[in-house]
Amino acid sequence: MAAEVAPRLDMRVLVAAPTRRDAKVTCVLLDQAGIAGEAFADLADLAAAISPGAGALVLTDVALASSGISDVLDALARQPAWSDLPVIVLTPDRRPSIGLSRILDAFTNLTLLERPTSTRSLLSAVMAALRARERQYQIRDQLRELRLADRALREADRRKDEFLATLAHELRNPLAPIRTGLAVLERVPGDAPQALEVRTMMQRQLGALVRLIDDLLDVSRIATGKVRLQREKLDLRRVVESALEASQPLLRAAGHEVRVRVPTEPVGVVGDSLRLAQVVGNLVNNASKYTPDGGHIEVALEVDGDDAVLRVRDDGAGIPAHMLDHVFDLFTQVDGTRDQSQGGLGIGLSLARRLMQLHGGSVVAESAGQDLGSTFTLRLPLVTMRASAMPPVEVERATARERARVLIVDDNKDAADSLALALELDGYATRAEYTGEEALRAINAFHPVAILCDINLPGIDGHDVAQRVRADPARAGITLVALSGLGSAGDKRRARAAGFDFHLVKPVAVAAVERILDECAAAQED
């Protein structure tokens, strides 16, 4: 037997009949038609029932002549803007008196029925009134949704303005010392101790700038479903080691004491090693930002049942209880801690949670309160794996480098020249060209073993260059490396289809280029 649905309070028909019998008969008729009715002997009580919710009023000429009608009119006058409660009046007089007419004129949604009236006429008028009332409720709900949407848009606009202001600040932070460093390098000899110090600082600041841009791009990729994980079975200890190595400049600069505890046996998980290192690095960097100089950070990896668990603890600014569920929201900064942090856009923790969700894991925040430190706990499903051997020692390939000719093609002359110079310092023979046409002409004279080519070239773009190189059998042995500011899966597929062997996202790390070139050199020697 199906459970009875309780009648809606806001669709009640409030009835004021001249006699108790009339009220009872009217409510029975309404009930038989599936309409909830409620009778009132006192108009003041009826007026009080309007505010909690009503679908329509049914009154008679007798009620209109009562002194309590003023209470009803006052209640109707207090309706919200969207509401115009239907009123059905039963009267025997087709030509009401002047006094009665004034009261009728005060009703803005009135239906007059001649009394006595048929059951059909009364029910028809009530149902029409309730349909009209339902439409009013729909308008109310739409207005409410519009208000919520407007509020959300205003909040989004506020957060956008705050984000853009913070972004400008965060971009200037690394750019200012880089610009100052260039000015210093112009004034000191290249082998001076100050030059080495400045170059180290500039490299550190450039790394911060690249990480900021990478985080912004990752937010967009995850939001549009363009992040593809390169899943493999891996040892989470190696991931922690890699993340801590990348975070060393920030930790050293703040003088933090970092304690690391990892098991002696492998901790096997399935995931993308680069993305997991990014997650761990974001947690460690977050701890460093919100921990005062000289503070303590602990990174502890352990096995808990079927899970690999990593905890990053600090004794820094802490998190208020009301913010624990929001610290992973995009662009969120904890109130009251901004002055204690080292800046940031509020992206790192959001990225960490989203990447963990893609891995089928989780990350949660805990804190005893502000200024009492924080703990971020990461969990991933555990898999069994054998102890891995130490990675092979990289063999120096200076001899191969000295033979390798590398052509760099980029319409940004500074980018092309600086990359060529960096590779020359490491033993490669290089040549820089700045258009696709110049690159194609240079191939015959320079005979490169590898071409590093920007995709977005004017005229003949990078894809065209690759296709023309691959169309010539005499150039089949040339390694083609695409350089692009775009790094989605679709961008990489287009580069592959054009003939590129590798795809690197700008700004390109020289070490990444050299790894590719060394691999190619090794393959040729084999």
Steps between C-alpha positions, in 0.01 A plus 500: 500500500649832394561758768269801490658826388451778751314801354710803423459776753546766235213360290236500777168665428406718798121518544288751696137388477201671666413190706688206641289268282584695184868481588487127557311434175745712304804318645340159424443603136859615471631181659301284258670689217844436653540857622613581855259742666502661842202689649524800733225651715716800587643716219796597718601133515455471123717808446774349721492180290580687176867563581600133560354412159171492314381416150174700500238664722128426485290774664136603504324834511438437870875480564558819303256682727685384811740727682768230471528553124754775568737235641468304175566809286805587711637144458450519122675838490806345663546241221839492324521654155459168315184402694142591411286258702177409313180593684159346416199688637149356507234772509122498424505861385610565143508870587682525834472805720754782486665378820519143373631620162787681671603181675473300176715760322774438758538141377748496207427140392124459540244250370132573570248216517126548538362344817359241521739339250529150362763258624646486148535877478664524840748219434576636154578844646714351779702283262557793265617706796739225613645469148564872501653473846732220381625725221573767760707249695689415182574869450611520864738209450637650180558832674675318782722315252578827323595662830724205588654509152555874528659454841721224363601716204583789730707269718672352195569849371642601837720191512608560139607856581681375810663222299618736225645738759674210674620360165655834409672505838623142469636560150684812611655318796739285290529751214632779722812312623560360150500853361726621781729202445544590134601851603754357745646262240562796270723656766705208637744264327353168395731302729441718807343336809214750477422382146468139611277604790279709273468226240398250769238745625368564148474128432305453824261785416453376145410158639235664721358683198485181293327311782242776531418486129497119500253500790269739314514282189435187706188655652365559150596152378336324794185714476463406131590134549823526299736354761607146409690307765796283394420220744765252605591298806745708703665534840348793688830545686660613174213745443555655844874524432440675167247744649728594790790556263290743296388682818853539642554863386184616678575297813861615518408865448264485800743302716239235575600186684358213293468151643431217254385152602451229237485119527803290412288288263341625176156664528330399179218700337368542148512852365673770301836561667528860379147590610539332839828684554311819414239418766760429769698806396191720528433371852862558607510846338172590671646395836809711431297806403293498817777403743719779644869505415684237701181300559458124482351283223462124511438277197401148608418210268351179639281203412156491664308183412435508125606864464823689456473804729712814479471773764651847473499674839613849592497726807395806304196723466238225533147500359182621675235227531256675265763504223602132508245407232589800284881500486479279190270743318657678204661840576427463873724666757444438871382819673750640746798310358579703189761704682662182631521332159744561218223586255340276243180480296322233702545246219737237641264327745213501251726335243616247759145388580393483135806300400447263793139448393623412150728241665214351702653635821425778745659786689355662813604782731509501880589775744444573867442865408675819401871516592492130598639348181339278237509142378417398144440128451522335160366147437547271202410133448801278569639247248775244549832545326851367519791705625630695203863525409675835511467691173800465268763767521475740209794466262660820383454546129724797439655339194161446338395854589803647328395332177134589527370789291175651630285748307277725714204667330295766682363837390585628849864586430596521868351157567679342204835663570500427874413132445771474234752657736405266787544193278831629364633533855422130548688394187243505219550674168197728454339733250200726559245599236189712548254395226388172347635603160846574644500170687426295188783674312742452792445123516694436179797711607510413873402128489348486852442174684214668689266794444334681791212682332239741635148410387353851468731641233387770253456382142614139492415384850663222699258232378580590137874490572469151651289371211749629240793347688325164522409514130872486406644146545851648529395669825340194658759480776440851636339511846217756510407662831194727517517806727160643589318707758211253472523155654161330483463143376354637175801728447734207548300282259517770231876529549542124467281493190715773342813290556647621828668239719466699824287784636626741770292772664651847536685627693727209413755380753843454342541176696185359335635585154836344579339179625326462164815580305707259709244224447514558125879498507500174697258341255721598207807353672315176569 
